[in-house]
């Protein structure tokens, strides 16, 4: 808010004052009042009018500046009407009452949406836990009756399990801090656990895995990191090359962190698309060729890394390689 715009808004009042001055001068001349007296009256009137305009502007300017200051300090901006002072002027008071009514309506809608979201998340979590029972039973049946058919069926069941797990972690994204436990863990043990889980699918896809300098410790949450690594490795399997597919896992120790690198020699990603691979729903050119691509896995990795105080980045070249690096803190204060 600046004075020029305020004066423009008050143009009707200013024009009315000018008309008033002209009528006053005409009247005083008709009454044969001395010209000097007329000019003094006009000048005094202009001074009082100008001071009134300036004071009015300053009051409004200070009022809105205070509101903006309070607004900047609010995390939830829509609560502004609950914290600002009740104005004294009737004009501002009318706006204040309207704002309070609008805010009350919005708070009711926000609460309805939050309750609906909470109920939906609770249902998803309950559904995931329930669906895991028949998934586990199906996997056991396949293992107890080995054949070519059950082997293929087991692969499909494992994919279903992966998608179900994605749904569960996605539903918990906003509540990650309530569920993780940060402690010092051996990253090599986590990697071995992920590889053991995906041993069959790795063998079936002829994936060679090499580990370098993986006996390293860092501070993070075991369960969530395992999920992140699983998503990255499954991404490597999905976009593997047909000739000698390989995943290389390597760690580099720095003073304040550990860089965990997962590199494959798969079909990679176009250079123009590498900055978007962590966006929700983004599958890219190569992803469109894969009917099972959802664009959710790497998005979840990005979100979870952020919640856990880790960083994740990627580098790729089409038809050459794809490398995802997770930067894990080593600070006990984490």
N, C-alpha and C positions, 0 to 999 in steps of 0.2 A: 504494500500500500504506500503510494507516494502522494505528495501534495497536489501535483498537477492533475492526477487522475481524480483525486477527491474534489478539486475545484471544478473539474469537468462534470462530475456528478451533481454538483451544487449549482450548475449553470442557471437553472430556472430561478433559484433564489437570488443569484447575483443579478440576473436580468430584472427581476422584480425590484431589487434595491435600486438599480439604475433608473427604472421608471419612477420609483418613489422620489428619488432626488430631483428628477426633471419636473415632476408635479410640484414638489416643494419649492423649487426655484421659481417656477411660474407663479405660484401662489404668493410668495414673498415679494416678487416684483410687482404683482398686481396690487399688493398692499403698500407699495412704494417704500419698501424697506431698503436701507442703505446697502449698496453692492458689497461693501466690505463685510458687513454683517452676514449677508447671504453666503459668501464664500466661507466665512468662519463656521457657520451652521453646517454647510455641506461637508467641509473638511472634518469637523468633529464627528458627524454622522458616519463618514467613510472610515474614520479611525476606529470608532466603536464597532462598526460592522466587520471590519478586517480582523480586529482582535477576537471578535466572537467566532469568526470562521476558523482562525488559527487555533484557538482554544478547543473548538469542537473537533478539528482534525487531530490535534494532539491527544485528546481523550480517546478517540477511536483508535488511533495508531498505537497508543500504549496498551489499550485493551486487547487488540488483536496480536500485538507482539507478545504479550503475556500468554495468550492462548497457544501461539505457535511454539513458545518456549516449553510450555507444559506438554504439548503434543510431541515434540522432539524427544522428550524424556519418557514417553509412554511406549511400552512394547506392544500393547494392544490399543491401537489408535482409536478404535470405536468407543472406548470408555471415556473419551474427552469430556462429555457432558457430566460425568460423575465426579470429576475432580476440579473443574473450573469454578470460580466464584460466581454466585448469582449476581447478574448485572443490576445496577440501580435504575438506569434509564428504562422507560417503558418500551421504547422502540427495540432496544437490545433484549429486554425481558421477553418480548413476544417471540423473537428468534430463539431465545434460550428454551422456552417452553416447547416450541416445535421440535428443536433438537433433542430434548429429553424424551418426547413421545417417539420420535424416530429411533432413538437409541434403545428405548425399551423394547420396541418391536423387533429390532435387529438382535438384541440379546436373547430374546425368546427364540428366534429362528436359529441363532448360533447354538443354543442349548439343545434344540431339537435335532440339529445336524450332528452335534457331538454325541448325543445319546444314541442316535441311529448308527453312527460309526462304531461306537463302543459295542453295541449289540451285534453288529456285523462282524467285527473283529473277534468277539467271543465265539460267535458261531463258526467262523473260519477255523479258529484254533481247535474248537471242539471237533469239527468235521475232520481236520487233519489227523488228530489223534485217533479218531475212530477209523479212518480209512487206512491208517498204518497197520492195523490188525489184519485185515484181509490181504494187504500187500505182503506182509511178513509170512503169512500162512501160504500164500501162493508161491513165494520164493522157496520155502521149505519143501513144498510139494514137488517143485521142479528139481530141487537138489536130490530128493529121495527117489525120483524117477528120471534118471538122466537119459536123454535121447537127443537127437538132432532137433526135434520139435520143441521139447522143453527148454533146450538151451537158447533157442531163438525167443521163446516165450519169456524166459528169465531176463533177457536183454530188454524186452519191451516193458517188463515189470519194473526193472531198474530205472528206466526212463520215466515211468509214471511216478516212481518214488522221488526222483529228482524234481519233477514238476510240482509234486505235492509239497516237498521241502521248500521250494522257492515260494510257494503260496504262503506257507507258514512264516518264513522269514520276512516276506513282504508285509504281511499283516502286523508283524512286530516291529517294523522299522521305527515307529514313533516312540517305542518303549524299550529300545535297546539298552539304555542306561539302567533299566530296572533288572536286566537279565544277565549282564556280563560280569565276570570276575577277573580283574586284571591281576596277574601274578607272573612270576618268572617261569618260563616254560622252555623246554628244549624244542627248537623248531624242527630239528631232524625227526623227532618222534611224531610230530604232527604230519609231516610229509609222508612218512612211512605208513601212518594210519590211513591217509587219503589214498595212497597207492594200493594198499591192501584192499580197501573198499572197492577200488576200480580195477582190480587185478584181471578179472575175466574179460572186461570190455577192452582193456589194453592188449591182452593176448589176442583176442579175436580181431582186433584192428592192426595187429603186428606192430604195435607201438613200442619202440625202444625208449627206455628211460635211463638217463645218466644223472648222477648226483655228484656235486662238487662242493666241498667245504660246508656240509650241512649240519655238522655237530656244533650248533651255535645256540645260545640262549638269548631271550629278549622278553620284554614285558608286554603281554597282550592277553586276550581271552582265547582259550583253547578251542572252544566249540565254534565260535564265530569265525576264527581264522581257518579252521578246518573246512567250514562251509565255503569261505572265499576261495581257498585253494582248489576245492572240488569243482567249483564253477569254472575256474580258469582252465583246469585240466580237461574238463568235459568240452570246453570251447575248443581246445587244441585237438581233441579227438574228432570233434564234429567237422572241423575245417582242415583235416589232415591231408597230406599229399599221398598219392597212391604209391609212390616209390620211396621206400625206406623211411617211413614216418618216425619221427623222433621228438622226444621232449627232453630238454636239458634244464635241470634245476640247479641253481647256483646261489651261494650267499656271499656277500661282501660285508665285512665288519668295519664299521667306522667308529669314531669316538662316541657319538651320541645315538647311533642307530645301526640297524642291520638292513641291508638291501637284499630282499629275497626276489630272485629273478626266475621266471618261468618262460622259457623260449622254445618254440617249436619251428619246424621247417615246413609248415603247412602252406596253404594258399594265400595266407596273409590278408592284408587290407589295403585298399587304395590309399595313397598318400593324402588325397583330398578328404578322406573320410575318417582318418585316424583320430581327429579331435572330437569326433561325435560318438565313438564306440561306447562311451559310458552314459550316453543319454538313454532315458527310458523308452523302450520300444524301437530303438534304432537297430536295424539289421544290416544295412549297407547293401552294396551290389552283390557280394558273395552270399550274404545272408538270405537274399531273396531266392537264390537257387536252392537253398536248403529249406524244405517245407517245415522242418521242426524248429526253425529259428524263431525266437520270441522277442529278443532284444531286452530281456529282463535280467539275465544272469550277471553281466558285467555292470549293469546299473546298480544291482544290489551290492555288488562288490564295492563300488564307489561309495555308496551311502554308508555301508557298514564300516569301511575304512575311516571315513570321516568321523563317525560316532566313536570309534575306538582310538582316535588320535593318531591314526596311521595315514600315510599317503599312498596313492596308487597312480601309476602312469604307464603308458604303453608306447611301443615303437613297432613299426611294421613296414614291410615292403611287399607289394603284391607278387604272389607266386614265389616268394623267397622265404619269409619268416614272419613270425609274430612274437613279440616279447612283452610280457607284463611284469612290471616291477612293483613290489610292495615294500614301502619304507617303514620299518617297525622301530619304535623308540626303545632305547635301552635304559632310560632314566627310571629309577625306583619311584620317583614322585609321580609317575604316570598314574 
